[in-house]
Amino acid sequence: MKAGEKQYKCVNSRTGYAIYYHSLGRGLNNEEVKAELEKIRTRVAIQNGIYLETLYWEEMKQDAELTQ
């Protein structure tokens, strides 16, 4: 993960699998983030032949401490 970016995964609620990952800059406001993720969710659904309403986004949290 790059510093200054938020990581998201698009999850298929029927299978529970993440099918797409995306990063967005932290400088975007909530409305811009929602709009960008919605555009991508639509594209992912079309490309994979999945019903749009079965896809949702989860923000991926970075662990505070990494084990070495």
C-alpha positions as CSV (number, residue, x, y, z in Angstrom):
1,M,0.0,0.0,0.0
2,K,1.2,3.5,-0.8
3,A,1.2,6.1,2.0
4,G,-1.6,8.6,1.6
5,E,-4.0,6.2,-0.1
6,K,-7.0,4.3,1.1
7,Q,-7.4,0.7,-0.1
8,Y,-10.8,-0.8,-1.0
9,K,-11.9,-4.2,-2.1
10,C,-15.1,-5.0,-4.0
11,V,-16.8,-8.1,-2.5
12,N,-19.4,-10.4,-4.1
13,S,-22.0,-10.8,-1.3
14,R,-23.1,-14.2,-2.7
15,T,-19.7,-15.8,-2.5
16,G,-17.9,-13.6,0.0
17,Y,-14.9,-13.3,-2.3
18,A,-13.1,-10.0,-3.1
19,I,-13.2,-9.7,-6.9
20,Y,-11.6,-6.3,-7.3
21,Y,-9.2,-4.0,-5.5
22,H,-8.8,-0.2,-5.8
23,S,-6.9,2.6,-4.2
24,L,-8.0,6.2,-3.8
25,G,-6.1,9.2,-2.5
26,R,-6.9,10.5,0.9
27,G,-7.5,14.0,-0.4
28,L,-11.0,13.1,-1.8
29,N,-14.1,14.0,0.2
30,N,-16.7,11.4,1.0
31,E,-19.0,12.2,-1.9
32,E,-16.1,11.9,-4.4
33,V,-15.0,8.6,-2.9
34,K,-18.6,7.3,-3.1
35,A,-19.0,8.4,-6.7
36,E,-15.7,6.9,-7.8
37,L,-16.4,3.6,-6.1
38,E,-19.9,3.4,-7.6
39,K,-18.5,3.9,-11.1
40,I,-16.0,1.1,-10.6
41,R,-18.6,-1.2,-9.0
42,T,-20.8,-0.8,-12.1
43,R,-17.9,-1.5,-14.4
44,V,-16.9,-4.6,-12.4
45,A,-20.5,-5.9,-12.4
46,I,-20.8,-5.5,-16.2
47,Q,-17.4,-7.0,-17.0
48,N,-18.1,-10.0,-14.8
49,G,-21.8,-10.5,-15.5
50,I,-22.7,-10.1,-11.9
51,Y,-25.9,-8.5,-10.6
52,L,-24.9,-5.0,-9.4
53,E,-26.7,-5.2,-6.1
54,T,-24.6,-8.2,-5.0
55,L,-21.4,-6.1,-5.0
56,Y,-20.3,-3.9,-2.2
57,W,-17.1,-2.1,-1.1
58,E,-15.1,-2.6,2.1
59,E,-12.2,-0.4,3.1
60,M,-9.1,-2.4,3.8
61,K,-7.4,-1.4,7.1
62,Q,-3.6,-1.4,7.3
63,D,-2.2,-3.1,10.4
64,A,-0.6,-0.7,12.8
65,E,2.3,-3.0,13.4
66,L,3.8,-5.4,10.9
67,T,5.4,-8.6,12.1
68,Q,8.9,-9.3,10.8
